[in-house]
């Protein structure tokens, strides 16, 4: 059995690596061609071909994370179909490789791909993606969300704050910061506007070029506004750099822990966190889809092939992988619109394809 394990693992790992390299190279080429349109536009900063190559290279881990389940399916289908076509898998079956033992071997192999997908998606891709966006912002000048920037809420014991950050600069500092302070009755107490801001030591923001307006009400009920100008202002809060980045950057580029912390922050401040909850559960379940892919590929080993039909089976695997990604994206958007449970929305594609693969595997084993 050790020899069989080595044979299967060597063949599958080699095939998956080759397919992943081919797909990543294709996406790298497309991204580079797209980036060439921006080369030379910002002559002051000099966005060159070298910077475009660096940006595209930093986006490679994100593509690897997105493609791994599909490449695992294609590589495993190719190996299973080739072994069946050459009758090698039939020899392995007659040598004692039963269906459940074969399934167990592939599931153990799939666990390695799960660990790899989780490591790339949770550590390598978020760091590389954030570095890529900051690199590009150095030449474009900013990272922003829409026309109004990002909005974040912060609750404190005796007041609440609505914070607007217009954009992030290339050095991760904030530009165009506005802080609206409200009391427990919902009345606005003060407005603080700053040209820029950085994250200071501890739980504080260091704001520069600040205009602060306080709205005061006298004992007689007369309201007045007092405006002051300050070069710097320190604001104590619990909004970390990761939370601001989460509000500005795309949630699918965040790590699982960052998503969880930001999701809890939104819930604690009475904001809708469903989009981030769905993305969080996708991060949890997406690596497990590698197990689904190897289960889906195993029935191909029990089919009888004619000469040249291996290519057709690989094409079928490609279509199955693409349909899985489409279903995953469609159900994610549909679950957000319909208000479905986030964990169910994220887990449903894997559950559907697991049932399909196990049904196909059981039918083929029972029939033969």
C-alpha positions in Angstrom: 0.0 0.0 0.0 2.9 2.3 0.6 4.0 1.8 -3.0 0.5 2.6 -4.3 0.4 5.7 -2.1 3.7 7.0 -3.5 2.5 6.2 -7.1 -0.8 8.1 -6.8 0.6 11.0 -4.8 3.6 11.5 -7.1 1.4 11.5 -10.2 -1.3 13.7 -8.8 1.0 16.3 -7.2 3.0 16.5 -10.5 -0.2 16.9 -12.5 -1.7 19.6 -10.2 1.6 21.5 -10.1 1.8 21.5 -14.0 -1.9 22.6 -14.4 -1.5 25.3 -11.7 1.6 26.6 -13.4 -0.2 26.7 -16.8 -3.2 28.6 -15.4 -1.2 31.0 -13.3 1.0 31.8 -16.3 -2.1 32.5 -18.4 -3.5 34.9 -15.8 -0.1 36.5 -15.3 0.0 37.3 -19.0 -3.5 38.7 -19.1 -2.8 40.9 -16.0 0.5 42.1 -17.4 -1.2 43.1 -20.7 -3.9 44.9 -18.8 -1.3 46.8 -16.7 0.6 47.9 -19.8 -2.2 50.3 -20.4 -1.3 52.2 -17.3 2.5 52.4 -18.0 3.6 55.9 -18.6 0.3 57.6 -17.8 1.6 59.1 -14.5 4.8 60.6 -15.7 5.5 62.4 -12.4 5.8 59.1 -10.5 7.1 57.1 -13.5 4.9 53.9 -13.5 7.2 51.7 -15.6 7.2 48.2 -17.0 9.3 47.1 -14.0 6.6 48.3 -11.5 3.9 46.7 -13.6 5.8 43.4 -13.5 6.2 43.7 -9.7 2.5 44.4 -9.2 1.4 41.5 -11.4 3.9 39.2 -9.6 2.4 40.2 -6.2 -1.0 39.2 -7.5 0.1 35.6 -8.3 -0.7 34.2 -4.8 -4.3 35.4 -5.1 -4.6 33.6 -8.4 -3.1 30.5 -6.9 -5.6 30.6 -4.1 -8.5 31.0 -6.4 -7.4 28.4 -8.9 -6.2 25.6 -6.5 -9.5 23.7 -6.2 -10.0 23.7 -10.0 -6.4 22.7 -10.7 -6.7 19.9 -8.1 -9.8 18.6 -9.9 -8.2 18.8 -13.3 -4.9 17.2 -12.2 -6.6 14.4 -10.3 -9.1 13.7 -13.1 -6.2 13.5 -15.6 -4.3 11.1 -13.5 -7.4 8.9 -12.7 -8.4 8.8 -16.4 -4.9 8.0 -17.6 -4.6 5.2 -15.0 -7.9 3.8 -16.1 -7.1 4.2 -19.8 -3.8 2.2 -19.4 -5.5 -0.4 -17.2 -3.1 0.5 -14.4 -6.0 1.3 -12.0 -7.6 -2.1 -12.9 -4.3 -3.8 -11.8 -4.3 -1.8 -8.6 -7.9 -2.9 -7.9 -7.1 -6.6 -8.4 -4.1 -6.1 -6.2 -6.3 -5.2 -3.3 -7.1 -1.4 -3.7 -10.7 -1.4 -2.8 -13.0 1.5 -3.4 -13.1 2.8 0.2 -9.3 2.4 0.5 -8.9 4.4 -2.7 -11.2 7.1 -1.4 -9.3 7.2 1.8 -6.0 7.6 0.0 -7.3 10.5 -2.1 -8.9 12.2 0.9 -5.6 12.1 2.8 -4.0 13.6 -0.3 -6.7 16.2 -0.5 -6.0 17.2 3.1 -2.5 18.3 2.0 -4.1 20.5 -0.7 -6.6 21.9 1.9 -3.6 22.9 4.1 -1.8 24.5 1.2 -4.9 26.4 0.0 -5.5 27.7 3.6 -1.9 28.8 4.0 -1.9 30.6 0.7 -5.3 32.2 1.1 -4.9 33.2 4.7 -1.3 34.4 4.9 0.5 34.7 1.6 -2.3 36.1 -0.7 -3.6 38.9 1.8 -0.1 40.2 2.5 0.9 40.1 -1.2 -2.4 41.6 -2.3 -2.2 44.5 0.2 1.5 45.1 -0.8 0.4 45.2 -4.5 -2.3 47.7 -3.9 -0.1 49.9 -1.9 2.6 49.7 -4.6 0.1 50.7 -7.2 -1.2 53.5 -5.0 2.3 54.9 -4.9 1.9 55.7 -8.6 -1.9 56.3 -8.8 -1.8 58.4 -5.5 -4.5 56.7 -3.5 -6.8 53.7 -2.6 -10.4 54.6 -2.1 -13.9 53.1 -2.1 -16.4 54.8 -4.3 -17.0 58.6 -4.2 -17.5 59.0 -0.5 -14.7 56.8 0.9 -15.1 54.3 3.7 -17.5 54.7 6.7 -16.8 53.1 10.1 -18.6 53.3 13.4 -17.1 53.3 16.8 -19.1 53.2 20.1 -17.7 54.5 23.3 -19.3 54.5 26.8 -20.9 58.0 26.6 -20.9 58.7 22.8 -20.6 57.2 19.4 -18.5 58.2 16.4 -19.1 57.9 12.6 -15.8 58.0 10.9 -15.2 58.7 7.2 -11.9 58.0 5.5 -11.7 59.3 2.0 -8.7 57.3 0.9 -5.5 55.5 1.9 -2.1 56.7 0.7 0.7 54.5 -0.4 2.3 54.6 3.0 -0.9 53.3 4.6 -1.7 56.8 6.1 -5.3 58.2 5.9 -6.3 61.1 3.8 -9.5 63.2 4.2 -10.6 62.1 7.7 -13.9 63.2 9.2 -15.1 62.2 12.6 -18.7 62.9 13.7 -19.3 62.6 17.4 -22.8 61.9 18.7 -24.2 61.7 22.2 -26.4 59.0 23.6 -29.5 60.8 22.3 -28.2 60.9 18.8 -27.4 64.6 18.7 -24.2 65.7 17.0 -21.7 67.0 19.5 -18.6 67.7 17.4 -17.1 67.4 13.9 -13.4 66.9 13.4 -11.9 67.2 10.0 -8.3 66.4 9.2 -6.3 66.6 6.0 -4.4 63.4 7.0 -4.0 60.9 9.8 -1.7 58.1 11.0 -2.0 55.3 13.5 -0.3 56.4 16.7 0.9 54.4 19.6 -1.7 52.4 21.5 -5.4 53.1 20.7 -4.9 56.5 19.1 -5.0 58.3 15.8 -2.6 61.2 15.1 -4.5 63.7 12.9 -2.8 66.6 11.1 -4.1 70.0 9.9 -7.3 69.6 12.0 -10.4 71.8 12.0 -12.6 70.9 15.0 -16.2 72.2 15.3 -18.0 71.8 18.6 -21.8 72.3 18.8 -22.7 73.7 22.2 -26.1 74.3 23.8 -26.4 76.7 26.7 -28.7 76.3 29.7 -31.2 78.6 27.9 -31.4 76.3 24.9 -29.3 78.5 22.6 -27.1 76.6 20.3 -23.8 77.8 18.9 -20.8 76.3 17.0 -17.2 76.9 18.1 -14.5 76.2 15.5 -10.9 75.8 16.3 -7.8 75.1 14.2 -5.1 72.7 15.4 -1.9 71.5 13.8 -2.2 68.0 15.4 -4.9 66.2 17.3 -4.8 62.8 19.1 -8.1 60.9 19.0 -8.4 57.8 21.3 -10.4 54.9 19.7 -10.2 51.2 19.1 -10.1 51.3 15.3 -7.0 49.5 14.2 -5.1 49.8 10.9 -6.5 46.4 9.9 -10.1 47.6 10.4 -9.6 50.7 8.3 -7.9 48.6 5.6 -10.8 46.2 5.8 -13.2 49.0 5.1 -11.2 50.3 2.2 -9.8 47.1 0.6 -11.8 44.2 -0.8 -13.0 41.7 1.8 -12.0 38.7 -0.3 -8.3 39.8 0.0 -8.4 39.7 3.8 -7.3 36.9 6.1 -9.7 34.8 8.1 -8.8 36.3 11.5 -9.0 39.9 10.1 -12.4 39.1 8.7 -13.6 37.7 12.0 -12.4 40.7 14.0 -13.9 43.2 11.6 -17.1 41.2 11.5 -17.4 41.3 15.3 -16.6 45.1 15.3 -19.4 45.7 12.8 -21.9 43.7 14.8 -20.9 45.4 18.1 -21.5 48.8 16.5 -24.9 47.9 15.0 -23.7 47.8 11.4 -24.6 45.1 8.8 -21.9 42.5 8.7 -23.6 39.9 6.5 -21.3 40.6 3.5 -18.2 40.0 5.7 -19.8 37.0 7.4 -20.4 35.3 4.0 -16.8 36.1 3.0 -15.6 34.7 6.4 -17.4 31.4 6.0 -16.2 31.2 2.4 -12.7 31.5 3.7 -13.4 28.7 6.1 -15.1 26.3 3.6 -13.2 27.2 0.4 -10.0 25.2 1.2 -12.2 22.2 2.1 -13.4 22.3 -1.5 -10.2 20.5 -2.4 -11.6 17.4 -0.7 -14.7 17.7 -2.8 -12.6 18.0 -5.9 -10.6 14.7 -5.3 -13.9 13.0 -4.4 -15.4 14.2 -7.7 -12.3 12.9 -9.6 -12.3 9.4 -8.2 -15.3 8.0 -10.2 -13.3 8.7 -13.4 -10.9 5.9 -12.4 -13.9 3.4 -12.6 -14.9 4.3 -16.1 -13.8 2.2 -19.1 -12.1 4.4 -21.7 -11.5 4.1 -25.4 -8.4 5.4 -27.0 -8.2 9.2 -26.9 -11.1 9.7 -24.5 -8.9 10.9 -21.7 -8.9 14.4 -23.2 -12.7 14.4 -23.1 -12.7 13.4 -19.4 -10.3 16.1 -18.6 -12.5 18.6 -20.4 -15.4 17.3 -18.4 -13.4 17.9 -15.2 -12.6 21.5 -16.4 -16.3 22.1 -16.9 -17.1 20.7 -13.5 -14.6 22.9 -11.8 -15.8 26.0 -13.6 -19.4 25.2 -12.7 -18.3 24.8 -9.0 -16.7 28.3 -9.0 -19.8 29.8 -10.8 -22.2 28.2 -8.3 -20.0 29.4 -5.4 -20.1 33.0 -6.6 -23.8 33.0 -7.6 -24.9 31.5 -4.2 -22.7 34.0 -2.4 -24.4 37.0 -4.1 -27.9 35.3 -3.9 -27.4 34.6 -0.2 -26.5 38.2 0.5 -29.5 39.5 -1.4 -32.0 37.0 0.2 -30.5 37.2 3.7 -29.6 33.5 4.0 -27.5 32.1 6.8 -23.9 33.0 5.9 -22.5 29.6 6.9 -25.1 27.8 4.8 -24.5 30.1 1.8 -20.8 29.3 1.9 -21.1 25.6 2.6 -23.9 24.8 0.1 -21.8 24.5 -3.1 -19.4 22.0 -1.4 -22.3 20.0 0.0 -24.0 19.8 -3.4 -20.9 18.7 -5.2 -20.0 16.2 -2.4 -23.4 14.6 -2.8 -23.0 14.4 -6.6 -19.5 12.9 -6.3 -20.4 10.4 -3.7 -23.6 9.4 -5.6 -21.5 8.9 -8.8 -18.9 6.9 -6.9 -21.4 4.7 -5.2 -23.3 4.0 -8.4 -20.2 3.1 -10.3 -18.9 0.8 -7.5 -22.3 -0.9 -7.1 -22.8 -1.3 -10.8 -19.3 -2.9 -11.2 
